[in-house]
Structures are given as C-alpha cells and as structure tokens.
Amino acid sequence: MATIFKKYFLVLAVLISSILISNAQISFGLASTMSIGYLRSSQLKQGGQAIDDLNSSITNLDFKVQAAAQIGFQAVAQYRLTHQLCLVATPGFNLFRSTYNNIYISNQQQTSTDYITHKVLSTAKFKSTQLILPIVAKYYIIPDKNYFATAGLRFAYNTNMRMYSEEDSITTYYNQNGMAASNKQDREYKGVKIDGYKPFQMHFLLGIGTSILTGYRHNLDIELTYAIPLTSSPYYTTDATYTANALTNSVYTKDGKAGFENASGKNLDHFRMHQISLTVRYLLYSINK
C-alpha cells in the first residue's frame, strides 16, 4: 500500500511540474500607483474624548485623520504558473502622506461674568518615502476572460519620516457685555524629524483588476487594491525645540505622548498605515520557458 501511495504522489508531482513548465512565462515591465492613504490610531481619538470627559473646562478635544494622495513607481516581474495563475512581484517606492487635524477648546472662568476661551486649531502632516516589495498571486477568475483577483503581502521600509506642523492659538476674552478682546498666535514648523517609529511595515493585499489587450498580448493591467495593515508603530519626535513649543500637536512628541497616555489611559503605540491604490502595470518583455 505504501508503495502504491508513493507511486501516486510521484506521478502527481510529475504531472504538476509538467503543467507548470508547459505554461511558464516570465514577463518584465513597469508600474505606477496612485493611492489614497492615511495614518490612523483609534486610541488617539478615544484618548481625546476621555480627556474631554475628565476635564470640565475642556469643551472640545478631537483628533481627525485626513487621507492624502500618494504616488509610487515600481518595476514588475510576473511569473505565469498556469493559464489562469501568475505570481507578481513589484519592487519600488511610494511617497507616503497623511494628515491629522486637531481641535482644542477650553473655557477659563475669571469672575461670574468674565471668562477666557482658548482655542487651538492644529494640523500635522506626515511624510515619508517607502521602499516597497509587494508579492501577490494573480488569478484570472474565469478562463479566457480578462478579469482577475489578487492577494498577497506587501513589505515596506519607511525612510526619512518627517512632520509639518501648523497650529493657530486663539485666545478670546469675554465680559458681561460680550467679547472684549481677542488675539491669535501662529506656530509653524517644517521638516520635524520623526525618530520614534518602527520603519518596517507589512500589509495584506486584496485586489481586483482587468487585463487589456495592447498589440497581440493582454499586457496592460489596471488594478484596485486595498492594503490591510498587519503591523503598527508609534510616531513621535524627540526634537527638543519643537517639544518646547508644540501645543496640541505635542501628542506627536515623546514627552507629549507620555503625558497624553497618562491622562487618558490610552496607548499611542499602534498607529497603522491604511491605503487604497489604483495601479497600472505594463509588461514590456516576456520569456517563454
């Protein structure tokens, strides 16, 4: 019986290898990706609400993420295993962008009729260059049709992470007759180095797309992909000058992060990078094996 099973698996292995070899084709090309991406931590928003609830003088403390446009370029290597199945690797780079908009409002009572309102409007824009290596399986859903689905992993290494910070501080004085005075201060910092983060990121990729015939081959792919983050990281700076002058954006400093976590009971070590991408791949050259 054992001999029969060995012969069966040997024949099956030979059959599979012969199928792979008979359909094997290696293709090379280029790709470009337009994406919408953002850096998000649910703990940050929840922490702002917790601090708001604990402090009667604070009337609003909110952190809202805003997606930003990204662009990337890749080389393409495609290995066709069967008529319907391919493996695709696209090493390259992506320019990551994401924005956080924060609002802080508090009231400071002076007398029974006089009080001061402090309002801070903050914007933090994160930028980095990602070295990426997506590896996916591409499967044509219906034989001899152009539509395919993809699934796989993307490995990314983030370099040169920077933050652009802009904060408007508005202080308004009120008395029994209404607003008595108001002043505004602007604080702007460009290129603040984010040095507290984990550079390696990994995503699970799911996509759908179609292959378009150009010339005599279906060598132009258009694909829509969602990158599901599998890793997370804190994001903060240890820049002393910025730490000393930041307002609500101090949450992106090492000291401000620790203070926020102590006050809210939340953990800011788990920001995740999300991304929805539209990729255009063009195969320039193929080798049949």
C-alpha positions, -999 to +999 in steps of 0.1 A: +000+000+000+028+024+009+044+017-025+012+025-043+009+059-025+045+067-033+039+060-070+007+080-069+024+111-054+053+107-078+030+107-108+011+137-093+043+156-088+055+149-123+021+160-137+020+193-118+056+201-127+049+194-164+019+217-163+039+245-147+068+241-171+045+240-201+027+272-191+057+290-176+063+325-188+084+353-172+075+389-180+090+422-170+076+457-170+069+489-152+041+501-129+027+533-114+004+536-084-019+564-074-032+560-038-052+574-010-036+567+023-037+577+060-020+570+093-046+562+120-049+554+157-083+548+172-066+552+206-057+588+198-093+598+191-106+578+221-080+594+243-090+629+233-126+621+242-115+606+276-095+638+285-125+659+274-148+639+297-124+642+327-119+680+325-150+702+329-131+732+315-125+715+281-154+717+258-139+700+228-108+679+222-108+660+189-083+644+166-094+637+130-074+618+104-075+630+068-064+609+039-038+622+015-028+615-021+002+593-027+022+582-057+046+553-063+066+537-091+076+500-094+094+475-116+073+444-125+083+408-126+055+384-134+058+346-135+029+328-151+024+294-135-007+283-154-031+298-179-050+314-150-025+318-123+005+342-120+029+354-093+037+391-095+064+410-076+067+448-080+096+463-060+097+500-060+090+531-038+059+550-026+057+586-013+035+582+018+014+612+030-011+615+058-027+644+078-042+648+113-064+678+121-069+685+158-091+710+177-089+720+213-114+744+230-114+753+268-131+779+290-114+796+319-138+813+343-124+846+358-155+860+376-192+854+375-194+873+342-159+872+328-141+842+312-114+834+287-118+809+258-087+792+245-090+776+210-062+757+192-065+745+156-037+722+147-026+703+116+001+677+114+012+663+080+033+632+080+056+624+050+079+595+043+095+576+014+086+539+015+107+512-002+082+485-010+081+449-022+045+436-029+043+399-038+009+387-049-009+358-067-029+370-096-058+346-106-080+350-137-114+343-123-130+330-155-109+311-181-101+332-212-116+363-196-097+394-187-108+398-150-086+388-122-083+389-084-051+393-064-040+385-029-006+387-012+017+406+011+035+439+008+067+446+027+076+482+033+105+501+048+098+537+058+126+562+055+130+599+062+098+603+082+090+640+087+062+661+101+049+695+090+032+712+120+009+742+119-010+755+149-033+785+154-038+796+190-068+819+196-075+835+230-107+854+234-117+875+264-154+879+274-171+901+299-207+910+308-210+929+275-197+901+253-164+897+236-139+922+250-107+913+231-091+885+211-056+876+199-041+850+177-007+833+175+006+811+147+032+784+151+047+766+121+074+740+119+086+723+087+105+691+084+103+680+120+121+646+121+100+617+134+126+595+150+103+574+173+088+548+149+093+513+135+105+515+099+093+481+088+057+477+079+037+448+064+003+447+047-021+421+034-032+430-001-065+423-017-073+435-052-094+432-084-085+442-119-086+436-156-060+429-183-062+450-215-050+438-249-024+461-265-009+448-296-010+410-295-010+404-258-030+413-227-001+431-212-017+462-196-032+456-161-054+480-142-059+470-106-077+484-075-061+472-042-068+477-005-038+473+018-048+459+052-021+468+079-006+438+097+019+459+118+017+491+139+040+517+153+042+548+175+051+580+157+068+608+177+097+632+177+124+639+203+132+673+188+137+695+219+129+728+202+096+715+188+087+698+220+090+730+239+068+750+215+041+725+204+005+729+216-020+700+209+005+686+184+027+678+213+010+645+213+034+637+184+064+643+207+079+618+231+071+638+262+036+648+250+028+612+240+036+601+276+015+628+291-014+621+268-012+584+277-011+591+314-040+615+313-063+594+290-053+558+299-048+551+261-018+537+243-004+556+213+020+528+201-003+514+175-007+538+146-015+518+114-010+528+077-040+522+055-040+525+017-063+522-013-044+521-046-051+522-083-022+505-101-014+505-138+011+477-148+026+474-183+045+443-193+073+452-218+090+419-224+083+382-219+103+350-220+086+316-226+102+287-209 
